[in-house]
Amino acid sequence: MFDSHNKFRTFAELVGFPDSLGSPVPAAADTHGTTVLCLRYKNGILNLGDRRATAANYIMYDRADKILTLDDHTLVAISGSFARSVEIARYLRHAFKYYSRTQLQDMSLEGKLQEVSRALAGNLSMSLDGIGVFVPIVSAYNPATDSLGIYFYDVMGARFESGEYGAAGSGSDRIRGVFDYIQREKGPFDKRPLDDVLKDGLTMLDIASRLDSATGDMTNTLPAAKTLTKDGIADVPSSTLAKAVKSIHSK
């Protein structure tokens, strides 16, 4: 935790990040996960992701979990290289825990967001080579300000805050305009109840799956879904998801 000069060492310095992640596999064999989105709703944030992971034109897995918990107040929705994303998410989880145990306090929201930027910057050389690309969306609750936020990044680690929604992955380009349309027709997402926003989010995932072959449909496998509020993180019950999916497909 401290070096010979009694200087505090960060978790990245302690484990030698990003070299500790190792070299990713060649791009042809790199498994990718898409599509993820985050939506504000009244008093919370909904995270949704399809379950498909692909490698080139092959469907590798239809049970991939792309909504990962980093700590009690932070979720990350991952897209891009699935293996690299999971490894970086694991690094972030340990970095947050390491800080809280050594400093006897939780890392600030700004510190967490900077740590994500550091992870992306450390992965940049691989991203530029077209392998190991990791594009996250972070949902976080800040106890210091009693506020919720959605943050998305580019592959270089630049951070942007989104007021109402965020989307990433190959299917996200197909549905970006739908977010604005829904807000114009139904009002701001953060003023509406979870059940309504859930149906809108599932509708967008369904549209993405029809227009993007890398995005899995919801016919056989329910999407991953978690909520974040000031009270913590919770899974959306499978019965609630199944009912919402059925109502969408019945239209």
DOFI-253288 format. One record per atom (N, C-alpha, C, O): z, y, x; residue in three letters. Coordinates in steps of 0.2 Angstrom, whole numbers, padded with zeros to 4 digits, always signed. Each point is the difference from the previous one (the first is absolute). Example, Ala and Ser with C-alpha at 12.3 -4.5 7.8 and 13.67 -1.06 7.14 Angstrom:
<recs>
+0039-0028+0066ALA/+0000+0006-0004ALA/+0000+0006+0004ALA/+0003-0001+0005ALA/-0007+0006-0007SER/+0001+0006+0004SER/+0003+0005-0004SER/+0001+0006+0003SER/
</recs>
This chain:
<recs>
+0000-0006+0004MET/+0000+0006-0004MET/+0000+0006+0004MET/-0003+0005-0002MET/+0006-0005+0008PHE/+0000+0006+0005PHE/-0002-0003+0007PHE/+0001-0005+0002PHE/-0005+0010+0001ASP/-0002-0002+0007ASP/+0005+0002+0005ASP/+0006+0002-0002ASP/-0007-0003+0009SER/+0004+0001+0005SER/+0003+0007+0000SER/+0005+0001+0003SER/-0008+0004-0006HIS/+0002+0007+0000HIS/+0003+0002-0006HIS/+0001+0006-0002HIS/+0001-0011-0002ASN/+0004+0000-0007ASN/-0004+0004-0005ASN/+0002+0004-0004ASN/-0009-0004+0005LYS/-0005+0003-0005LYS/-0001-0005-0005LYS/-0002-0006+0001LYS/+0002+0008-0008PHE/-0002-0004-0005PHE/-0007-0003+0000PHE/-0004+0005+0001PHE/+0003-0011-0002ARG/-0007-0003+0000ARG/-0002-0001-0007ARG/+0004-0003-0004ARG/-0010+0005+0002THR/-0002-0001-0007THR/-0002-0008+0000THR/-0001-0003+0005THR/+0000+0001-0012PHE/-0002-0007-0001PHE/-0007-0001+0004PHE/-0001-0006+0002PHE/-0003+0010-0003ALA/-0007+0000+0003ALA/+0001-0001+0008ALA/-0004-0005+0003ALA/+0008+0009+0000GLU/+0001-0001+0007GLU/+0004-0007+0002GLU/-0002-0003+0005GLU/+0006+0001-0009LEU/+0004-0006+0001LEU/-0004-0006+0000LEU/+0000-0005+0004LEU/-0005+0005-0009VAL/-0004-0006-0001VAL/-0007+0000+0003VAL/-0004-0004+0000VAL/+0002+0010+0003GLY/-0006+0001+0003GLY/-0006+0001-0005GLY/-0005-0002+0002GLY/+0006+0005-0007PHE/-0005+0001-0005PHE/-0005+0005+0002PHE/+0002+0005+0003PHE/-0009-0006-0004PRO/-0003-0005-0004PRO/-0002-0006+0004PRO/-0002-0005-0003PRO/+0003+0005+0009ASP/-0002-0006+0004ASP/+0003-0007-0002ASP/-0002-0005+0000ASP/+0008+0006-0003SER/+0004-0006-0003SER/-0003-0003-0006SER/+0001-0006-0001SER/-0006+0009-0002LEU/-0004-0003-0005LEU/-0005-0005+0002LEU/-0002-0004-0004LEU/+0000+0005+0010GLY/-0005-0005+0003GLY/-0007+0002-0002GLY/-0001+0005-0004GLY/-0004-0008+0006SER/-0007+0001-0002SER/-0002-0003-0006SER/+0001-0006-0001SER/-0004+0010-0004PRO/-0003-0003-0006PRO/-0006-0005+0001PRO/-0003+0000+0006PRO/+0002-0004-0011VAL/-0006-0004+0001VAL/-0006+0003-0001VAL/+0000+0006-0002VAL/-0006-0009+0005PRO/-0006+0004-0001PRO/-0002+0002-0007PRO/+0003-0003-0005PRO/-0007+0008+0004ALA/-0001+0003-0007ALA/-0003-0005-0005ALA/+0002+0000-0006ALA/-0006-0005+0009ALA/-0003-0005-0005ALA/+0005-0004-0003ALA/-0001-0003-0006ALA/+0007+0002+0009ALA/+0005-0004-0003ALA/+0006+0003-0003ALA/+0005-0003-0002ALA/-0006+0010+0003ASP/+0006+0004-0003ASP/+0000+0000-0007ASP/-0005+0002-0004ASP/+0011-0004+0001THR/+0001+0000-0007THR/+0002+0007-0003THR/+0005+0003+0003THR/-0008-0001-0008HIS/+0001+0006-0003HIS/+0003+0000-0007HIS/-0002-0005-0004HIS/+0006+0010+0003GLY/+0003+0000-0007GLY/-0002+0006-0004GLY/+0001+0006+0003GLY/-0003-0006-0009THR/-0002+0006-0004THR/+0002-0002-0007THR/-0001-0006-0001THR/+0002+0010-0004THR/+0000+0007+0000THR/+0008+0002-0002THR/+0003-0004-0004THR/-0001+0010+0006VAL/+0007+0002-0002VAL/+0000+0007-0003VAL/-0004+0004+0002VAL/+0009-0003-0006LEU/+0000+0007-0003LEU/+0007+0001-0002LEU/+0004-0004-0001LEU/-0002+0011+0001CYS/+0007+0002-0001CYS/-0001+0006-0006CYS/-0004+0004+0001CYS/+0008-0005-0006LEU/+0000+0005-0005LEU/+0007+0002-0002LEU/+0005-0004-0001LEU/-0004+0011+0000ARG/+0006+0003-0002ARG/+0001-0002-0008ARG/-0005+0000-0003ARG/+0011-0001+0001TYR/+0001+0000-0007TYR/+0007+0003-0001TYR/+0003+0002+0005TYR/-0001-0001-0011LYS/+0006+0004-0001LYS/+0006-0004+0003LYS/+0002-0005-0001LYS/+0001+0009+0006ASN/+0006-0002+0004ASN/-0002-0006+0005ASN/+0005-0003+0002ASN/-0011+0002+0000GLY/-0001-0005+0005GLY/-0007+0000+0002GLY/-0004+0004-0002GLY/+0002-0009+0007ILE/-0006-0001+0002ILE/-0002-0008+0000ILE/+0004-0004+0001ILE/-0010+0003-0004LEU/-0003-0007-0001LEU/-0004-0001+0006LEU/-0005+0003+0001LEU/+0006-0009+0002ASN/-0005-0003+0005ASN/-0003-0006-0002ASN/+0003-0004-0003ASN/-0010+0004+0003LEU/-0004-0006-0002LEU/-0005-0002+0005LEU/-0002+0004+0004LEU/+0001-0010-0003GLY/-0005-0003+0004GLY/-0003-0006-0002GLY/+0004-0005-0003GLY/-0010+0004+0004ASP/-0003-0007-0002ASP/+0002-0005+0005ASP/+0003+0002+0005ASP/-0004-0008-0005ARG/+0003-0005+0004ARG/-0005-0003+0005ARG/+0001-0005+0003ARG/-0007+0007-0003ARG/-0006-0003+0004ARG/+0000+0002+0007ARG/+0001+0006+0001ARG/-0002-0010+0003ALA/-0001+0001+0008ALA/-0006-0003+0002ALA/-0002-0006-0002ALA/-0003+0010+0005THR/-0006-0003+0002THR/-0001+0000+0007THR/+0003+0004+0004THR/-0008-0008-0001ALA/-0002+0000+0007ALA/-0008+0000+0000ALA/-0003-0005-0002ALA/+0000+0011+0004ALA/-0007+0000-0001ALA/-0002-0001-0008ALA/+0003+0004-0004ALA/-0007-0009+0003ASN/-0002-0001-0007ASN/+0004-0006-0003ASN/-0002-0002-0005ASN/+0007+0000+0008TYR/+0004-0005-0003TYR/+0007+0002-0003TYR/+0003+0005+0002TYR/-0002-0008-0007ILE/+0007+0001-0003ILE/+0005-0005+0003ILE/-0001-0006-0001ILE/+0006+0009+0005MET/+0004-0004+0004MET/+0006-0002-0004MET/+0003-0005+0001MET/-0001+0010-0006TYR/+0007-0001-0003TYR/+0000+0004-0006TYR/-0002+0005+0000TYR/+0005-0008-0006ASP/+0001+0004-0006ASP/+0007+0001-0002ASP/+0001+0000-0006ASP/+0003-0001+0011ARG/+0007+0001-0002ARG/+0004+0005+0005ARG/+0006+0000+0001ARG/-0010+0005+0002ALA/+0002+0004+0005ALA/+0005+0006-0003ALA/-0002+0002-0005ALA/+0007-0001+0008ASP/+0005+0005-0002ASP/-0001+0007+0004ASP/+0001+0000+0006ASP/-0004+0005-0009LYS/-0002+0006+0003LYS/+0005+0006-0001LYS/-0001+0005+0002LYS/+0006-0007-0006ILE/+0006+0005-0001ILE/+0006-0002+0003ILE/+0003-0005-0002ILE/-0001+0008+0008LEU/+0005-0002+0004LEU/+0006+0005+0000LEU/-0001+0006+0000LEU/+0007-0009+0000THR/+0006+0004+0000THR/+0002+0002+0007THR/+0001-0005+0004THR/+0000+0011-0002LEU/+0002+0002+0007LEU/+0008+0001+0000LEU/+0003-0002+0005LEU/-0001+0005-0010ASP/+0008+0001-0001ASP/+0001+0001-0007ASP/-0004-0001-0004ASP/+0010+0003+0003ASP/+0002+0000-0007ASP/-0003+0006-0004ASP/+0000+0000-0006ASP/-0003+0005+0010HIS/-0003+0006-0003HIS/-0007+0001+0002HIS/-0003+0005-0002HIS/+0000-0011+0005THR/-0007+0001+0002THR/-0005-0006-0001THR/+0002-0005+0002THR/-0007+0006-0005LEU/-0005-0005-0001LEU/-0007+0002+0004LEU/-0001+0006+0001LEU/-0002-0011+0001VAL/-0007+0001+0003VAL/-0005-0005-0003VAL/+0001-0006+0000VAL/-0007+0009-0002ALA/-0005-0003-0003ALA/-0005-0001+0006ALA/-0003+0005+0002ALA/+0001-0011+0000ILE/-0005-0001+0005ILE/-0007-0002-0001ILE/-0001-0003-0005ILE/-0003+0006+0009SER/-0007-0002-0001SER/-0003+0000+0007SER/+0003+0002+0005SER/-0009-0006-0004GLY/-0003-0001+0006GLY/+0002-0007+0003GLY/+0000-0004-0004GLY/+0000+0004+0010SER/+0002-0006+0004SER/+0007-0003-0003SER/+0005+0003+0001SER/-0005-0009-0004PHE/+0006-0002-0003PHE/+0005-0002+0005PHE/+0006+0002-0001PHE/-0008-0006+0006ALA/+0005-0002+0005ALA/+0003+0006+0004ALA/+0006+0000+0001ALA/-0010+0005+0001ARG/+0002+0006+0003ARG/+0005+0004-0004ARG/+0005+0002+0002ARG/-0007-0002-0009SER/+0004+0004-0004SER/+0007-0003-0001SER/+0005+0004+0000SER/-0005-0010-0001VAL/+0007-0004-0001VAL/+0004+0001+0007VAL/+0006+0001-0001VAL/-0009-0002+0007GLU/+0003+0001+0006GLU/+0003+0007+0001GLU/+0006+0001+0002GLU/-0010+0004-0004ILE/+0002+0007+0001ILE/+0006+0002-0006ILE/+0005+0003+0002ILE/-0006-0006-0008ALA/+0005+0001-0005ALA/+0007-0003+0003ALA/+0005+0002-0001ALA/-0006-0008+0004ARG/+0006-0003+0003ARG/+0004+0004+0005ARG/+0006+0001+0001ARG/-0011+0002+0003TYR/+0003+0004+0006TYR/+0004+0006-0004TYR/+0005+0002+0003TYR/-0008+0001-0008LEU/+0003+0006-0003LEU/+0006-0002-0003LEU/+0005+0004+0000LEU/-0004-0010-0003ARG/+0006-0002-0003ARG/+0005+0000+0005ARG/+0006+0002-0001ARG/-0007-0005+0007HIS/+0005-0001+0005HIS/+0001+0007+0003HIS/+0006+0001+0002HIS/-0010+0003-0001ALA/+0001+0007+0003ALA/+0005+0004-0005ALA/+0004+0003+0003ALA/-0005-0004-0009PHE/+0004+0004-0005PHE/+0007-0003+0001PHE/+0005+0004+0000PHE/-0004-0010+0000LYS/+0006-0004+0000LYS/+0004+0002+0007LYS/+0006+0001+0000LYS/-0010-0002+0005TYR/+0003+0002+0007TYR/+0003+0007+0000TYR/+0005+0001+0003TYR/-0009+0004-0006TYR/+0003+0006+0000TYR/+0006+0001-0004TYR/+0005+0003+0003TYR/-0005-0006-0009SER/+0006+0001-0004SER/+0006-0004+0004SER/+0006+0003-0001SER/-0007-0008+0004ARG/+0006-0004+0003ARG/+0002+0004+0007ARG/+0006-0001+0001ARG/-0010+0004+0002THR/+0002+0003+0007THR/+0002+0007-0001THR/+0004+0003+0003THR/-0006+0001-0009GLN/+0001+0006-0001GLN/+0006+0001-0006GLN/+0002+0006-0001GLN/-0001-0012-0002LEU/+0005+0000-0005LEU/-0002+0005-0006LEU/+0004+0002-0003LEU/-0010-0002+0002GLN/-0003+0004-0006GLN/-0007-0002-0001GLN/-0003-0002+0005GLN/+0000+0003-0011ASP/-0006-0002-0001ASP/-0005+0005+0003ASP/+0001+0006+0001ASP/-0007-0008+0001MET/-0005+0004+0003MET/-0002+0005-0006MET/-0001-0002-0006MET/-0001+0008+0008SER/-0002+0005-0005SER/-0007-0002-0003SER/-0004-0004+0004SER/+0002+0007-0009LEU/-0007-0001-0003LEU/-0005+0002+0005LEU/-0005-0004+0001LEU/+0006+0010+0002GLU/-0005+0002+0005GLU/+0000-0004+0006GLU/-0006-0002+0003GLU/+0011-0001-0001GLY/+0000-0005+0006GLY/-0003-0006-0002GLY/-0004-0003+0004GLY/+0004+0000-0010LYS/-0003-0006-0002LYS/-0008+0002+0000LYS/-0004-0005+0002LYS/+0002+0010-0005LEU/-0007+0002-0001LEU/-0003+0001+0007LEU/-0006-0002+0001LEU/+0010+0005+0004GLN/-0002+0001+0007GLN/-0001-0007+0003GLN/-0005-0001+0004GLN/+0009-0004-0006GLU/+0000-0007+0003GLU/-0006-0003-0002GLU/-0003-0004+0004GLU/+0001+0005-0010VAL/-0007-0003-0003VAL/-0005+0003+0004VAL/-0005-0004+0002VAL/+0005+0011-0001SER/-0006+0003+0004SER/+0000-0003+0007SER/-0005-0001+0003SER/+0011+0000+0000ARG/+0000-0003+0007ARG/-0003-0007+0000ARG/-0004-0002+0005ARG/+0005-0002-0010ALA/-0002-0007+0000ALA/-0008+0001-0001ALA/-0003-0004+0003ALA/+0001+0008-0007LEU/-0008+0001-0001LEU/-0003+0002+0007LEU/-0005-0002+0002LEU/+0008+0007+0001ALA/-0003+0003+0006ALA/+0000-0006+0006ALA/-0004+0000+0004ALA/+0010-0004-0004GLY/+0000-0005+0004GLY/-0005-0006-0001GLY/-0002-0003+0005GLY/-0001+0003-0011ASN/-0005-0005-0002ASN/-0007+0003+0000ASN/-0005-0004-0001ASN/+0004+0010+0004LEU/-0006+0004-0001LEU/-0006-0004+0004LEU/-0005+0000-0002LEU/+0007-0002+0008SER/-0005-0003+0005SER/-0003-0006-0004SER/-0006-0001+0001SER/+0010-0003-0004MET/-0003-0006-0003MET/-0004+0002-0007MET/-0005-0003-0001MET/+0007+0009-0002SER/-0003+0002-0006SER/-0007+0003+0002SER/-0005-0002-0004SER/+0004+0005+0010LEU/-0006+0003+0002LEU/-0005-0006+0002LEU/-0006+0001+0000LEU/+0009-0006+0002ASP/-0004-0006+0001ASP/-0002-0004-0006ASP/-0004-0005+0001ASP/+0006+0007-0006GLY/-0002-0003-0007GLY/+0004-0006-0001GLY/-0001-0004-0005GLY/+0007+0003+0008ILE/+0004-0006-0001ILE/+0008+0003-0001ILE/+0002+0005+0003ILE/+0001-0009-0007GLY/+0007+0002-0001GLY/+0002+0007-0004GLY/+0005+0003+0001GLY/-0010-0001-0005VAL/+0000+0006-0004VAL/+0006+0000-0005VAL/+0000-0005-0004VAL/+0004+0009+0004PHE/+0006+0000-0004PHE/+0001+0007-0004PHE/+0000+0005+0003PHE/-0001-0005-0010VAL/+0000+0007-0003VAL/+0005-0001-0006VAL/-0001-0004-0005VAL/+0007+0007+0006PRO/+0006-0001-0005PRO/+0000+0006-0005PRO/-0002+0006+0002PRO/+0006-0007-0007ILE/+0002+0005-0005ILE/+0008-0001+0000ILE/+0002-0006-0002ILE/+0002+0011+0003VAL/+0007+0000+0000VAL/+0003+0003-0006VAL/-0002+0006-0001VAL/+0006-0010-0002SER/+0004+0003-0006SER/+0007+0001+0002SER/+0003-0005+0003SER/+0000+0011-0004ALA/+0007+0000+0003ALA/+0004+0005-0005ALA/-0002+0004-0003ALA/+0009-0006+0003TYR/+0005+0004-0003TYR/+0004+0003+0005TYR/+0002-0003+0005TYR/-0001+0010-0005ASN/+0004+0004+0004ASN/+0006+0001-0003ASN/+0001+0005-0004ASN/+0005-0008+0006PRO/+0006+0001-0003PRO/+0003+0008+0002PRO/+0004+0003-0004PRO/-0006-0001+0010ALA/+0002+0007+0002ALA/-0003+0005-0005ALA/+0004+0005-0001ALA/-0009-0006-0002THR/-0003+0005-0005THR/-0001-0002-0007THR/-0002+0003-0005THR/+0004-0010+0004ASP/+0000-0003-0006ASP/-0008+0000-0003ASP/-0001+0002-0006ASP/-0003-0003+0010SER/-0007+0000-0002SER/-0004-0006+0002SER/+0002-0003+0005SER/-0008+0002-0008LEU/-0004-0006+0001LEU/-0007+0003+0003LEU/-0002+0006-0002LEU/-0001-0010+0006GLY/-0007+0003+0003GLY/-0004-0006+0002GLY/+0002-0006+0001GLY/-0009+0007-0001ILE/-0005-0005+0001ILE/-0004+0003+0006ILE/-0002+0006+0000ILE/+0002-0009+0006TYR/-0003+0002+0006TYR/-0006-0005+0002TYR/+0001-0006+0001TYR/-0007+0009+0001PHE/-0005-0005+0002PHE/-0002+0003+0007PHE/+0001+0006+0002PHE/-0004-0010+0002TYR/-0002+0001+0007TYR/-0007-0002+0001TYR/-0003-0004-0003TYR/+0000+0007+0009ASP/-0006-0002+0002ASP/+0001-0005+0006ASP/+0006-0001+0002ASP/-0011-0002+0001VAL/+0001-0005+0005VAL/+0003+0003+0007VAL/+0003-0004+0004VAL/-0003+0011-0003MET/+0002+0003+0006MET/+0008+0002-0001MET/+0003+0002+0005MET/-0001-0003-0011GLY/+0007+0002-0001GLY/+0002+0006-0004GLY/+0005+0002-0001GLY/-0011+0002+0000ALA/+0001+0006-0004ALA/+0003-0001-0007ALA/-0002-0005-0003ALA/+0007+0009+0001ARG/+0004-0002-0006ARG/-0002+0006-0005ARG/-0001+0006+0001ARG/+0000-0009-0008PHE/-0001+0005-0005PHE/+0004-0002-0006PHE/+0002-0006-0001PHE/+0001+0011-0003GLU/+0004-0002-0005GLU/-0004+0001-0007GLU/-0003+0005-0001GLU/+0004-0010-0003SER/-0004+0000-0006SER/+0005+0001-0006SER/+0005-0003+0000SER/-0006+0008-0004GLY/+0005+0001-0006GLY/+0000-0005-0005GLY/+0006-0002-0002GLY/-0011-0001+0000GLU/+0000-0004-0006GLU/-0002-0007+0001GLU/+0002-0005-0003GLU/-0007+0004+0008TYR/-0002-0007+0002TYR/-0003-0001+0007TYR/-0001+0005+0003TYR/-0001-0011-0002GLY/-0003-0001+0007GLY/-0003-0007-0001GLY/+0002-0004-0004GLY/-0008+0003+0008ALA/-0003-0006+0000ALA/-0003-0002+0007ALA/-0002+0005+0003ALA/+0001-0011-0002ALA/-0003-0002+0007ALA/-0003-0007-0001ALA/+0002-0004-0004ALA/-0007+0003+0009GLY/-0003-0007+0000GLY/-0007+0001-0003GLY/-0002+0005-0002GLY/-0002-0010+0003SER/-0007+0000-0001SER/-0002+0002-0008SER/-0005+0003-0001SER/+0010-0005-0003GLY/-0002+0001-0007GLY/+0003+0007-0003GLY/-0002+0002-0005GLY/+0005+0002+0010SER/+0003+0006-0002SER/-0005+0005-0001SER/+0000+0005-0005SER/-0006-0005+0009ASP/-0005+0005-0001ASP/-0003-0001-0007ASP/-0003+0005-0003ASP/+0003-0010+0000ARG/-0003-0001-0007ARG/+0004+0003-0005ARG/-0003+0001-0006ARG/+0009+0000+0007ILE/+0005+0002-0006ILE/+0003+0007+0002ILE/+0004+0003-0005ILE/-0006+0001+0010ARG/+0003+0006+0001ARG/-0001+0005-0005ARG/+0005+0004-0002ARG/-0011-0004-0001GLY/-0001+0005-0005GLY/+0004-0001-0007GLY/+0001+0004-0004GLY/+0001-0011+0004VAL/+0003-0002-0007VAL/+0007+0003+0000VAL/+0002+0002-0006VAL/+0001-0001+0012PHE/+0007+0003+0000PHE/+0000+0007-0004PHE/+0004+0002-0004PHE/-0009+0002+0006ASP/+0000+0007-0002ASP/-0002+0000-0008ASP/+0002+0004-0004ASP/-0007-0009+0002TYR/-0002+0000-0007TYR/+0006-0002-0004TYR/+0001+0003-0005TYR/+0003-0008+0007ILE/+0006-0002-0004ILE/+0005+0006-0001ILE/+0003+0001-0005ILE/-0002+0003+0011GLN/+0005+0005+0000GLN/-0003+0006-0005GLN/+0004+0003-0004GLN/-0010-0002+0004ARG/-0003+0005-0005ARG/+0001-0002-0007ARG/+0001+0004-0005ARG/-0002-0011+0004GLU/+0000-0002-0007GLU/+0007-0001-0003GLU/+0002+0001-0006GLU/+0003-0004+0011LYS/+0006-0002-0003LYS/+0006+0004+0003LYS/+0006-0001-0002LYS/-0007+0006+0007GLY/+0005+0004+0003GLY/+0002-0003+0006GLY/-0002-0006+0002GLY/+0007+0010+0002PRO/+0002-0003+0007PRO/+0003-0007-0001PRO/+0004-0001-0005PRO/-0005-0003+0010PHE/+0003-0006+0000PHE/+0008+0000+0000PHE/+0003-0004-0003PHE/+0000+0009+0007ASP/+0007+0000+0001ASP/+0004+0003-0007ASP/+0006+0000+0000ASP/-0010+0001-0005LYS/+0003+0002-0006LYS/+0000-0006-0005LYS/+0002+0001-0006LYS/-0006-0007+0008ARG/-0001-0005-0005ARG/+0004-0006+0002ARG/+0002-0001+0005ARG/+0000-0003-0010PRO/+0004-0006+0001PRO/-0003-0006+0004PRO/-0006+0000+0001PRO/+0010-0004+0002LEU/-0003-0005+0004LEU/-0005-0005-0003LEU/-0005-0001+0003LEU/+0006-0001-0009ASP/-0004-0004-0004ASP/-0007+0002+0000ASP/-0005-0003+0001ASP/+0004+0010-0003ASP/-0006+0003+0000ASP/-0004+0001+0006ASP/-0006-0002+0001ASP/+0010+0004+0004VAL/-0003+0000+0007VAL/-0002-0006+0003VAL/-0005-0001+0003VAL/+0009-0005-0005LEU/-0002-0006+0003LEU/-0006-0003-0003LEU/-0004-0002+0004LEU/+0002+0004-0010LYS/-0006-0002-0003LYS/-0006+0004+0003LYS/-0005-0003+0001LYS/+0006+0009+0000ASP/-0005+0004+0004ASP/-0001-0003+0007ASP/-0006-0001+0002ASP/+0011+0000+0001GLY/-0001-0003+0007GLY/-0003-0007+0000GLY/-0005-0001+0004GLY/+0006-0003-0009LEU/-0003-0007+0000LEU/-0007+0001-0002LEU/-0004-0004+0002LEU/+0002+0009-0006THR/-0007+0001-0002THR/-0004+0002+0006THR/-0005-0002+0001THR/+0008+0006+0003MET/-0003+0002+0006MET/-0001-0005+0005MET/-0006-0001+0003MET/+0011-0004-0002LEU/-0001-0006+0004LEU/-0006-0004-0003LEU/-0004-0003+0004LEU/+0004+0002-0011ASP/-0005-0004-0003ASP/-0007+0003+0002ASP/-0005-0004+0001ASP/+0004+0011-0002ILE/-0006+0003+0002ILE/-0002-0001+0007ILE/-0006-0002+0001ILE/+0011+0002+0003ALA/-0002-0001+0008ALA/-0002-0007+0001ALA/-0004-0001+0004ALA/+0007-0004-0008SER/-0002-0007+0002SER/-0007-0001-0003SER/-0003-0005+0003SER/+0001+0009-0008ARG/-0007-0002-0003ARG/-0005+0004+0005ARG/-0006-0003+0000ARG/+0008+0008+0004LEU/-0005+0003+0004LEU/+0001-0001+0007LEU/-0005+0002+0004LEU/+0010-0006-0002ASP/+0001-0001+0007ASP/+0002-0007+0001ASP/+0005-0003-0003ASP/-0009-0001+0006SER/+0001-0007+0001SER/+0006-0002+0004SER/+0003-0006-0001SER/+0000+0010+0005ALA/+0006-0001+0004ALA/+0006+0001-0004ALA/+0005-0002+0003ALA/-0005+0005-0009THR/+0005+0001-0004THR/+0001-0006-0005THR/-0005-0001-0004THR/+0011-0002+0004GLY/+0000-0006-0005GLY/+0002+0002-0007GLY/+0003+0005-0001GLY/-0006-0009-0004ASP/+0001+0002-0007ASP/+0007-0003-0002ASP/+0004-0003+0004ASP/-0002+0005-0010MET/+0006-0002-0003MET/+0000-0006-0004MET/+0005-0001-0004MET/-0010-0002+0003THR/-0001-0006-0005THR/+0005-0005+0002THR/+0003-0003-0005THR/-0003+0001+0011ASN/+0004-0006+0002ASN/+0006+0001+0004ASN/+0005-0003+0000ASN/-0005+0009+0003THR/+0006+0002+0004THR/+0002+0007-0001THR/-0004+0005+0000THR/+0010-0004-0003LEU/+0003+0007-0001LEU/+0000+0004+0006LEU/+0002-0003+0005LEU/-0003+0009-0005PRO/+0001+0005+0006PRO/+0007+0000+0002PRO/+0004-0001-0004PRO/-0003+0004+0010ALA/+0007+0001+0002ALA/+0002+0007-0003ALA/-0005+0005+0000ALA/+0011-0004-0002ALA/+0002+0006-0003ALA/+0007+0001+0001ALA/+0005-0004-0001ALA/-0003+0010+0004LYS/+0007+0002+0001LYS/+0001+0007-0002LYS/-0005+0004+0000LYS/+0011-0002-0002THR/+0002+0006-0002THR/+0005+0003+0005THR/+0004-0004+0003THR/-0004+0011-0002LEU/+0005+0003+0004LEU/+0003+0006-0004LEU/-0004+0004-0002LEU/+0010-0004+0002THR/+0004+0005-0004THR/+0006+0002+0005THR/+0001-0003+0005THR/+0002+0008-0007LYS/+0006+0002+0004LYS/+0006-0005+0000LYS/+0004+0000+0004LYS/-0005-0005-0009ASP/+0005-0006+0000ASP/-0002-0005+0004ASP/+0003-0005+0001ASP/-0009+0005+0002GLY/-0003-0005+0005GLY/-0007-0003-0002GLY/-0003+0003-0004GLY/+0002-0009+0007ILE/-0006-0003-0001ILE/+0000-0007-0005ILE/+0005-0003+0001ILE/-0010+0002-0005ALA/+0001-0005-0004ALA/-0008-0003-0002ALA/-0004+0004+0001ALA/+0004-0011-0002ASP/-0006-0003-0001ASP/-0002+0001-0008ASP/+0005+0000-0004ASP/-0011+0002+0003VAL/-0002+0000-0007VAL/+0000-0007-0003VAL/-0003-0004+0003VAL/+0007+0002-0008PRO/+0000-0007-0003PRO/-0007-0003-0001PRO/-0004+0004-0003PRO/+0003-0010+0005SER/-0006-0003-0001SER/-0002+0000-0008SER/-0006+0000-0001SER/+0011-0001-0003SER/-0002+0000-0007SER/-0002+0007-0002SER/-0005+0000-0005SER/+0007+0005+0007THR/-0002+0007-0001THR/-0007+0001+0002THR/-0005+0003-0003THR/+0003-0006+0010LEU/-0006+0001+0002LEU/-0005-0004-0004LEU/-0006+0002-0001LEU/+0007-0008-0001ALA/-0004-0004-0003ALA/-0002+0003-0007ALA/-0005-0001-0002ALA/+0010+0004-0001LYS/-0001+0003-0007LYS/-0005+0006+0001LYS/-0004+0001-0004LYS/+0005+0003+0009ALA/-0004+0006+0001ALA/-0007-0002+0002ALA/-0005+0003-0002ALA/+0004-0009+0006VAL/-0006-0002+0002VAL/-0004-0003-0006VAL/-0006+0002-0001VAL/+0009-0005-0003LYS/-0003-0003-0006LYS/-0002+0006-0005LYS/-0005-0001-0003LYS/+0009+0006+0002SER/-0002+0006-0004SER/-0006+0003+0003SER/-0004+0003-0004SER/+0003-0003+0010ILE/-0006+0003+0003ILE/-0006-0004-0001ILE/-0005+0003-0001ILE/+0005-0009+0002HIS/-0005-0005+0000HIS/-0002-0001-0008HIS/-0006-0002-0001HIS/+0010+0004-0003SER/-0001-0001-0007SER/-0004+0006-0003SER/-0003-0001-0006SER/+0002+0006+0010LYS/-0004+0006-0003LYS/-0007-0001+0000LYS/-0004+0004-0002LYS/
</recs>
